[in-house]
Amino acid sequence: MANKKHSRRRERFRWWFSRKKKKADPFDSGAGITGSTTITSPFLFSEVFILPSSRVDYSLVSIEDAVEEDAGFCGWSMEMDPRISTHELRVFVGTWNVAGRSPVRSLAADLDEWLNLKDIDHTADVYVLGFQEIVPLNPQSIIAGENATEATNWNMLIGKTLNDKYGCPWLTPMLNPINSDDYYYSGIPETERRYISRSQITTQLRSQTRSQTGQSYRYSRYKLIASKKMVGVFISVWIRRELLKAYSISDVRVCSVACGIMGYLGNKGSVSVSMSIGGTSFCFIAAHLASGEKKGDEGKRNYQVSEIFRRTSFPRLPRDGNLEPPTILGHDRVFLFGDLNYRLYLEDNLARELIRKQDWKALQEFDQLQKELEDGGVFQGWKEGSLEFPPTYKYSSTNSNRYSGGLPSRAREKQRTPAWCDRILWYGKGVKQISYFRSESKFSDHRPVSALFSAQIEADKRANCRLVVPALVPSGTPCSIAEQANGEATTTLTSLIKTDADACPTNR
C-alpha cells in the first residue's frame, strides 16, 4: 500500500515537471510594459486557513510540512506549490516642489489629479509621495528644530484624498492629530495575514465604491506606512490595506541626509524609506539637490547624490544581528525622485522655441541629467522613462501657465531657462515603468510629476504560506520587529493607526 502511494506521488511530480515551461522574465528588458504578466501557478497567492476554535492557542505550521503529512488535508499536492512565487505590485511615485506653501483644503482636487485616482483599474497598491519646500527655506526653518505641523497637514490631506475616493473620509487625524514627523509602520501579526490577488483587490474596490452611496465607511482603504521630514524635504508612503493582509511588510526604516549649506544643513538633501514587501526589499529616496543653471552647477548636484548614497544609513533592527543594514544600492528595487534641479545645456531663447514646438525629443538632447545617465558616474545603472511632457520649472507665479523670464522681461521676475527639474529614476531589476507624466496644478512654480511602475515581488512560499492549526503547547503572542525596536516611541499617530485598524470590519 505504501509503495503504491509513493508511486502515485512520484507520477504526480513527473506530470507537473513535464508541463512546466520556462518563460522569459518580462522584467529584464528596459522596454515599457506591453501587456499584463501571466502567472501560470494556481497558487499565486495563498490563503491562511483558521480552524474555527476560540478556546485554543494557535501556532504556525508550514504548508509544506502539513501537506507532507497528509496530502489530502485540504486537497493540495506538493507538485502544485512552487518554492518561489512571483507577484506584481503597482507602485505610484510622485514628486512635487510646493514652494514653501501650506496645503489648503481646495488643493484636494489637484491632489486627486496628481494621484490619478479617476480609474479604479489604474490605482496603485503603493503610493510614495515626495515633497520639497513644504516650509519656506529661510534661516529660521533651516536652523531651528523640526516642526511636524506641515508634515501633519500634508499627511492628513493625502490620507483624506486617497480614502475619500476608495474608502471613507479620513476623519481620524482630525480627532487625533499626528504630532511626529517621523513614523513607520509596526506591522500586523502573521496570524492575521491572508494572501489575495490584485484582481480580487480591484473587484473589492469596485464593489465597495458602488455601495458607497448612502453609506459611511468607518475605516480607511490606504494606510500610512512611513513618513519622514527634514526641513522642507518630506516623504510619505501609503499602502493598500488589503496588501497588509497579503504580504509581510517588515524592516520599515527611515533616514535623512543633510547636504545643503556647508555640506551639512538640511535645506538640501534627502529623506529615505527602506522596507521589505514579501521577500523583496525596497528603497525610496526623496531628494532636493542644489539649484543653479551656471556651468559647473551640475557637478554640485552629482556630488550631493554621491553623498546621499554614501551617508544614508538606516537604523539597525534587532533581527539584523551582526549584519549591517542595507545600503541604498543594496536593495532589490530603488527609486530616486525629487527636485533634482538638473537644467538644460541650451540658451534660453532656443529652449523656449523647442518648447513652443513641443519638440521634447530634441529638447532632451540638451538635458543635463540625460547626459549624466548616459555617462554613468554616480548614476551608473539608473534608468528613467522618456520625457514626453513640457519642462516643469520655473513658472512665473502661482496660478500661471507662463514660464518665468523670457522676452519681454517683467519687473521683479527671475530669469530662468525652463527645465525638467522634477524627475523620477529607478535602479534594479524587476521594475517596469507604465507611465511618466506631469500634472497641471498651478499651486507652485513647479508642476508635480508622477510615474506608475509595475514592481515584481518574490516570496518564498515555504516561508510565507502558513496553515493555522491548534497548538499542542501554548504559543506566545507575536510581536513585530518594529514594535520591539521602537517600544518606547509610541506617538499619537501610532494610536491613530491602531484606532483606525480596530474600526475596520475585517479586523473584527
C-alpha positions as CSV (number, residue, x, y, z in Angstrom):
1,M,0.0,0.0,0.0
2,A,2.8,2.4,1.0
3,N,4.7,1.6,-2.3
4,K,1.5,2.3,-4.3
5,K,1.1,5.7,-2.6
6,H,4.7,6.6,-3.2
7,S,4.4,5.6,-6.8
8,R,1.3,7.9,-7.3
9,R,3.2,10.8,-5.7
10,R,6.2,10.2,-8.0
11,E,3.9,10.2,-11.0
12,R,2.3,13.5,-10.0
13,F,5.7,15.1,-9.7
14,R,6.7,13.8,-13.1
15,W,3.5,15.1,-14.6
16,W,3.9,18.5,-13.1
17,F,7.5,19.0,-14.2
18,S,6.7,17.8,-17.8
19,R,4.0,20.5,-18.0
20,K,6.2,23.3,-16.6
21,K,7.6,25.6,-19.3
22,K,10.3,28.1,-18.6
23,K,9.2,31.6,-19.6
24,A,11.4,34.6,-20.3
25,D,11.4,37.2,-17.5
26,P,9.4,40.2,-18.8
27,F,11.1,42.4,-16.3
28,D,14.6,42.0,-17.6
29,S,14.1,44.2,-20.6
30,G,14.3,48.0,-20.5
31,A,11.2,48.5,-22.7
32,G,7.8,49.5,-21.5
33,I,5.1,47.1,-20.5
34,T,3.2,45.8,-23.4
35,G,0.8,43.6,-21.5
36,S,0.0,42.1,-18.2
37,T,2.2,39.5,-16.6
38,T,0.7,36.0,-16.8
39,I,1.3,33.7,-13.8
40,T,0.7,30.1,-14.5
41,S,0.8,28.9,-10.9
42,P,-2.7,28.5,-9.4
43,F,-1.2,29.4,-6.1
44,L,-0.1,32.9,-6.9
45,F,-1.5,34.0,-3.6
46,S,-2.1,31.5,-0.8
47,E,-4.7,31.5,1.9
48,V,-4.5,31.4,5.6
49,F,-6.9,28.8,6.9
50,I,-8.1,29.3,10.5
51,L,-9.7,26.4,12.2
52,P,-12.9,27.5,14.0
53,S,-12.0,27.5,17.6
54,S,-11.9,30.3,20.2
55,R,-10.6,28.3,23.1
56,V,-7.2,27.1,21.9
57,D,-3.9,28.9,21.1
58,Y,-2.7,28.8,17.5
59,S,0.8,28.3,16.1
60,L,2.1,28.4,12.6
61,V,3.0,25.3,10.7
62,S,4.5,25.4,7.2
63,I,2.2,24.3,4.5
64,E,4.8,22.0,3.1
65,D,5.1,20.1,6.3
66,A,1.3,19.8,6.7
67,V,0.8,18.5,3.1
68,E,3.7,16.1,3.5
69,E,2.0,14.5,6.5
70,D,-1.4,14.3,4.7
71,A,-1.6,15.3,1.1
72,G,-5.3,15.1,1.3
73,F,-5.6,17.6,4.2
74,C,-7.1,20.4,2.0
75,G,-6.9,18.9,-1.5
76,W,-3.5,20.3,-2.3
77,S,-0.5,18.4,-3.6
78,M,3.1,19.5,-3.4
79,E,3.7,19.5,-7.2
80,M,1.4,22.5,-7.4
81,D,3.3,24.5,-4.9
82,P,6.5,26.0,-6.5
83,R,9.0,27.2,-4.0
84,I,9.2,30.7,-5.2
85,S,6.1,32.7,-6.2
86,T,6.2,35.9,-8.3
87,H,3.8,38.7,-7.6
88,E,3.3,42.0,-9.2
89,L,2.5,45.3,-7.4
90,R,1.7,48.7,-8.9
91,V,3.8,51.4,-7.3
92,F,3.0,55.1,-7.8
93,V,5.9,57.5,-7.2
94,G,5.3,61.3,-7.2
95,T,7.3,64.4,-6.6
96,W,6.3,68.0,-6.1
97,N,8.1,71.1,-5.0
98,V,5.4,73.2,-3.3
99,A,7.4,76.4,-3.0
100,G,7.0,76.8,0.8
101,R,3.2,76.8,0.7
102,S,1.0,75.1,3.2
103,P,-1.7,72.7,1.9
104,V,-5.2,74.1,1.7
105,R,-8.5,72.3,1.6
106,S,-9.1,73.3,-2.1
107,L,-5.9,71.5,-3.0
108,A,-7.7,68.2,-2.8
109,A,-8.8,68.4,-6.4
110,D,-5.2,69.0,-7.6
111,L,-4.0,66.1,-5.5
112,D,-6.7,63.9,-6.9
113,E,-5.5,64.6,-10.5
114,W,-1.8,64.1,-9.5
115,L,-2.5,60.7,-7.9
116,N,-4.6,59.7,-10.9
117,L,-7.5,58.4,-8.9
118,K,-10.2,58.6,-11.6
119,D,-9.9,54.9,-12.8
120,I,-10.1,52.1,-10.2
121,D,-8.3,49.8,-12.6
122,H,-5.3,52.1,-12.7
123,T,-5.0,52.9,-9.0
124,A,-1.8,51.8,-7.3
125,D,-1.1,49.3,-4.5
126,V,1.6,51.6,-3.0
127,Y,1.7,55.4,-3.1
128,V,5.1,57.0,-2.5
129,L,5.0,60.8,-2.4
130,G,8.0,63.1,-2.1
131,F,7.8,66.8,-1.5
132,Q,10.3,69.7,-1.4
133,E,10.0,73.0,0.3
134,I,7.0,72.2,2.4
135,V,8.3,75.0,4.6
136,P,9.9,78.2,3.3
137,L,13.7,77.8,3.1
138,N,14.6,80.7,5.3
139,P,17.3,80.7,8.1
140,Q,14.7,80.2,10.8
141,S,13.3,77.0,9.3
142,I,16.7,75.7,8.3
143,I,18.5,76.2,11.7
144,A,15.6,75.8,14.1
145,G,14.4,72.4,15.3
146,E,12.0,70.3,13.3
147,N,8.3,71.2,13.4
148,A,5.9,68.5,12.5
149,T,3.0,70.8,11.7
150,E,3.4,70.9,7.9
151,A,4.1,67.1,7.7
152,T,1.0,66.5,9.6
153,N,-1.1,68.7,7.4
154,W,0.2,67.0,4.2
155,N,-0.4,63.5,5.6
156,M,-3.9,64.5,6.5
157,L,-4.6,65.8,3.1
158,I,-3.1,62.8,1.3
159,G,-5.0,60.3,3.5
160,K,-8.2,62.1,3.0
161,T,-7.8,62.3,-0.8
162,L,-6.9,58.6,-1.1
163,N,-9.6,57.4,1.2
164,D,-12.4,59.7,0.1
165,K,-12.1,58.2,-3.3
166,Y,-12.0,54.5,-2.4
167,G,-12.9,54.1,1.3
168,C,-14.1,56.8,3.6
169,P,-13.3,60.4,4.7
170,W,-10.1,60.1,6.8
171,L,-11.6,61.8,9.8
172,T,-9.5,60.1,12.5
173,P,-6.5,62.5,12.1
174,M,-8.8,65.5,12.7
175,L,-9.5,64.0,16.2
176,N,-6.0,62.7,16.9
177,P,-3.5,64.9,15.1
178,I,-0.2,63.4,14.1
179,N,2.4,65.0,16.3
180,S,5.6,63.4,14.9
181,D,7.3,64.0,11.6
182,D,8.8,60.5,11.8
183,Y,6.7,57.4,11.6
184,Y,7.0,53.9,10.4
185,Y,4.6,51.0,10.5
186,S,4.9,48.3,13.1
187,G,3.2,45.5,11.1
188,I,0.4,43.1,11.9
189,P,0.6,39.6,13.4
190,E,1.3,36.8,11.0
191,T,-1.8,35.0,12.1
192,E,-3.9,37.8,10.6
193,R,-2.3,37.7,7.2
194,R,-4.3,36.4,4.2
195,Y,-3.0,36.2,0.6
196,I,-5.2,37.6,-2.1
197,S,-4.6,38.5,-5.8
198,R,-4.6,42.1,-7.2
199,S,-7.7,41.2,-9.3
200,Q,-9.5,40.3,-6.1
201,I,-8.5,43.7,-4.6
202,T,-9.7,45.6,-7.6
203,T,-13.0,43.7,-7.5
204,Q,-13.5,44.6,-3.9
205,L,-12.7,48.2,-4.5
206,R,-15.2,48.4,-7.4
207,S,-17.9,46.7,-5.3
208,Q,-17.3,48.9,-2.3
209,T,-17.2,52.1,-4.4
210,R,-20.6,51.2,-5.9
211,S,-22.0,50.6,-2.5
212,Q,-20.8,53.9,-1.0
213,T,-24.0,55.7,-1.9
214,G,-26.0,56.2,1.3
215,Q,-23.3,54.5,3.4
216,S,-20.5,55.7,5.6
217,Y,-17.3,53.7,5.9
218,R,-15.5,53.9,9.2
219,Y,-12.1,52.6,8.1
220,S,-9.6,53.8,5.5
221,R,-8.6,52.0,2.3
222,Y,-4.9,53.1,2.3
223,K,-2.7,53.0,5.4
224,L,0.3,55.2,6.2
225,I,3.4,53.0,6.3
226,A,6.2,55.6,6.7
227,S,6.7,59.3,6.9
228,K,9.9,61.4,7.3
229,K,10.6,65.1,7.2
230,M,13.9,67.1,7.1
231,V,13.4,70.9,6.9
232,G,11.5,71.1,3.6
233,V,12.0,67.6,2.2
234,F,9.3,65.2,3.1
235,I,8.3,61.6,2.1
236,S,5.0,59.8,2.8
237,V,4.4,56.1,1.9
238,W,0.9,54.6,1.8
239,I,-0.1,51.1,1.1
240,R,-3.5,49.5,0.3
241,R,-5.0,47.9,3.4
242,E,-5.6,44.5,1.7
243,L,-1.9,44.1,1.0
244,L,-1.1,44.4,4.7
245,K,-3.0,41.1,5.0
246,A,-1.4,39.6,1.9
247,Y,2.2,40.3,2.5
248,S,4.7,40.5,5.3
249,I,5.6,44.3,5.5
250,S,8.8,44.4,7.5
251,D,12.1,46.1,8.2
252,V,10.5,49.6,7.8
253,R,13.2,52.2,8.5
254,V,13.7,55.9,7.7
255,C,16.8,58.0,7.3
256,S,17.7,61.6,6.4
257,V,20.9,63.1,4.9
258,A,21.5,66.8,5.0
259,C,23.9,68.2,2.4
260,G,22.9,71.8,1.9
261,I,24.8,74.8,3.3
262,M,28.3,73.9,4.3
263,G,27.5,70.4,3.2
264,Y,25.5,69.6,6.4
265,L,22.4,71.8,6.7
266,G,19.0,70.5,5.7
267,N,18.0,73.0,3.1
268,K,19.1,70.4,0.6
269,G,19.5,66.6,0.9
270,S,17.2,63.6,1.1
271,V,14.8,61.6,3.2
272,S,14.6,57.8,2.6
273,V,12.4,54.9,3.5
274,S,13.6,51.3,3.5
275,M,11.2,48.4,3.7
276,S,10.6,44.8,2.7
277,I,7.4,43.6,1.0
278,G,7.2,39.9,0.9
279,G,10.8,38.8,0.3
280,T,11.8,41.9,-1.7
281,S,13.5,45.0,-0.3
282,F,12.5,48.5,-1.5
283,C,14.2,51.8,-1.0
284,F,12.5,55.2,-1.8
285,I,14.6,58.4,-1.7
286,A,13.0,61.8,-2.0
287,A,15.7,64.4,-2.7
288,H,16.2,68.2,-3.2
289,L,19.5,69.0,-4.8
290,A,21.5,72.2,-5.4
291,S,19.9,74.8,-7.6
292,G,21.7,76.9,-10.3
293,E,22.0,76.9,-14.0
294,K,25.5,78.2,-14.3
295,K,28.1,76.0,-16.0
296,G,29.5,73.6,-13.4
297,D,26.4,73.6,-11.1
298,E,25.6,70.1,-12.3
299,G,28.8,69.0,-10.6
300,K,27.4,70.1,-7.2
301,R,24.3,68.1,-7.8
302,N,26.4,65.0,-8.7
303,Y,28.4,65.4,-5.5
304,Q,25.3,65.6,-3.4
305,V,23.9,62.4,-5.0
306,S,27.1,60.6,-4.2
307,E,26.9,61.9,-0.6
308,I,23.3,60.7,-0.3
309,F,24.3,57.3,-1.4
310,R,27.4,57.2,0.9
311,R,25.8,58.7,4.0
312,T,22.4,57.1,4.0
313,S,22.5,54.6,6.9
314,F,19.3,53.0,8.1
315,P,18.9,52.1,11.8
316,R,19.8,48.6,12.8
317,L,17.0,46.4,13.9
318,P,17.2,43.5,16.4
319,R,16.8,40.9,13.7
320,D,19.8,42.2,11.8
321,G,22.2,40.6,14.3
322,N,25.7,41.2,13.2
323,L,24.7,42.2,9.7
324,E,24.9,45.8,8.5
325,P,21.6,47.4,7.3
326,P,21.5,47.5,3.5
327,T,22.9,50.5,1.6
328,I,20.7,52.3,-0.9
329,L,22.0,50.3,-3.8
330,G,21.9,47.1,-1.7
331,H,18.1,47.0,-2.0
332,D,16.3,45.0,-4.7
333,R,14.2,47.9,-6.0
334,V,15.3,51.5,-5.6
335,F,13.5,54.8,-6.6
336,L,15.1,58.2,-6.5
337,F,12.9,61.2,-7.1
338,G,12.5,64.9,-6.3
339,D,13.5,68.3,-7.4
340,L,16.9,67.1,-8.7
341,N,17.4,70.5,-10.3
342,Y,19.3,69.4,-13.4
343,R,19.0,72.0,-16.2
344,L,19.5,72.4,-19.9
345,Y,22.7,72.9,-21.8
346,L,20.9,75.4,-24.0
347,E,20.4,79.1,-24.4
348,D,17.1,80.4,-23.1
349,N,15.6,81.6,-26.4
350,L,16.4,78.3,-28.1
351,A,14.9,76.3,-25.3
352,R,11.7,78.3,-25.4
353,E,11.5,77.8,-29.2
354,L,11.7,74.0,-28.8
355,I,9.1,74.2,-26.0
356,R,6.8,76.2,-28.3
357,K,7.1,73.5,-31.0
358,Q,6.6,70.8,-28.3
359,D,9.7,69.0,-29.6
360,W,10.5,67.1,-26.4
361,K,12.9,64.7,-28.1
362,A,15.1,67.5,-29.4
363,L,15.0,69.2,-26.0
364,Q,16.1,66.1,-24.2
365,E,19.3,66.1,-26.1
366,F,20.4,69.1,-24.1
367,D,19.2,67.8,-20.7
368,Q,21.9,67.5,-18.1
369,L,20.5,64.5,-16.3
370,Q,20.1,62.6,-19.5
371,K,23.8,63.2,-20.2
372,E,24.7,62.0,-16.6
373,L,22.7,58.9,-17.1
374,E,24.4,58.1,-20.4
375,D,27.9,58.8,-19.0
376,G,27.4,56.7,-15.8
377,G,29.3,58.2,-12.9
378,V,27.0,58.5,-9.8
379,F,24.1,57.3,-11.9
380,Q,25.7,54.1,-13.2
381,G,22.9,51.6,-13.7
382,W,20.0,54.0,-13.1
383,K,17.1,54.4,-15.5
384,E,14.5,57.0,-16.4
385,G,11.5,56.9,-18.7
386,S,11.2,59.2,-21.8
387,L,10.3,62.8,-21.1
388,E,7.2,63.4,-23.1
389,F,5.8,66.4,-21.3
390,P,6.8,70.1,-21.0
391,P,9.6,71.2,-18.6
392,T,8.2,71.5,-15.0
393,Y,10.1,74.6,-13.8
394,K,10.0,77.6,-13.5
395,Y,6.5,79.2,-13.8
396,S,6.2,82.9,-13.3
397,S,3.9,82.7,-10.3
398,T,1.2,80.6,-8.8
399,N,-1.9,80.3,-10.9
400,S,0.1,80.9,-14.1
401,N,0.8,78.8,-17.2
402,R,3.7,81.1,-18.3
403,Y,7.3,80.3,-17.7
404,S,9.3,82.9,-15.7
405,G,11.6,85.2,-17.6
406,G,11.9,85.4,-21.4
407,L,11.3,88.5,-23.5
408,P,10.0,91.0,-22.9
409,S,11.1,90.6,-19.3
410,R,8.8,91.6,-16.4
411,A,9.8,93.6,-13.3
412,R,11.0,91.6,-10.4
413,E,10.6,88.3,-12.3
414,K,13.5,85.9,-12.2
415,Q,15.1,85.0,-15.5
416,R,15.2,81.2,-15.6
417,T,15.5,78.8,-18.6
418,P,12.7,76.3,-18.4
419,A,14.0,72.8,-17.4
420,W,12.9,69.4,-16.2
421,C,13.9,69.8,-12.6
422,D,11.5,67.3,-11.2
423,R,12.4,63.7,-12.0
424,I,11.8,60.1,-11.1
425,L,14.5,57.4,-11.6
426,W,14.8,53.8,-10.7
427,Y,17.5,51.2,-10.1
428,G,17.5,47.4,-10.1
429,K,15.8,44.6,-11.9
430,G,12.1,43.6,-11.6
431,V,10.8,47.2,-12.3
432,K,8.8,48.4,-15.4
433,Q,7.6,51.9,-15.9
434,I,4.0,52.0,-17.1
435,S,3.6,55.8,-17.3
436,Y,5.5,59.0,-16.7
437,F,3.7,62.3,-16.7
438,R,3.2,65.7,-15.1
439,S,0.1,67.2,-13.7
440,E,-1.2,70.8,-14.2
441,S,-1.7,72.1,-10.7
442,K,-0.8,75.8,-10.5
443,F,-0.2,75.7,-6.8
444,S,3.5,76.5,-7.1
445,D,6.2,77.4,-9.6
446,H,6.8,73.7,-10.2
447,R,4.5,71.2,-11.8
448,P,4.0,67.9,-9.9
449,V,5.4,64.8,-11.7
450,S,4.4,61.2,-11.2
451,A,5.3,57.7,-12.5
452,L,3.4,54.4,-12.3
453,F,5.5,51.3,-12.0
454,S,5.0,47.5,-12.1
455,A,7.3,46.0,-9.5
456,Q,8.0,42.4,-9.2
457,I,7.8,40.8,-5.7
458,E,9.4,37.4,-5.0
459,A,8.3,35.4,-2.0
460,D,9.4,32.0,-0.6
461,K,6.1,30.2,-0.3
462,R,7.6,27.9,2.4
463,A,8.4,30.9,4.5
464,N,5.2,33.0,3.8
465,C,2.5,30.4,3.3
466,R,1.1,29.1,6.6
467,L,-1.7,26.9,7.9
468,V,-3.1,27.9,11.3
469,V,-3.8,24.8,13.4
470,P,-4.5,24.3,17.1
471,A,-1.2,24.2,19.1
472,L,-0.5,21.4,21.4
473,V,1.5,23.8,23.6
474,P,0.7,27.4,24.3
475,S,2.3,29.8,21.8
476,G,3.4,33.4,22.7
477,T,1.7,36.4,21.3
478,P,3.6,37.5,18.1
479,C,5.4,40.8,18.3
480,S,6.6,42.7,15.3
481,I,10.2,43.7,14.8
482,A,9.4,47.4,14.6
483,E,7.5,47.3,17.9
484,Q,10.5,45.7,19.6
485,A,12.8,48.3,18.1
486,N,10.5,51.2,19.0
487,G,8.6,50.2,22.1
488,E,9.3,53.4,23.8
489,A,8.5,55.7,20.8
490,T,4.7,55.4,20.8
491,T,3.1,58.5,19.2
492,T,-0.3,59.8,18.7
493,L,0.0,58.6,15.1
494,T,0.5,55.1,16.3
495,S,-2.7,55.4,18.3
496,L,-4.4,56.8,15.2
497,I,-3.3,53.8,13.1
498,K,-4.5,51.3,15.8
499,T,-7.8,53.1,16.2
500,D,-8.4,53.0,12.5
501,A,-7.4,49.4,12.3
502,D,-9.8,48.4,15.1
503,A,-12.6,50.1,13.3
504,C,-12.1,48.1,10.1
505,P,-14.8,45.3,9.8
506,T,-12.1,42.9,8.5
507,N,-10.3,43.1,11.9
508,R,-13.4,42.3,14.0
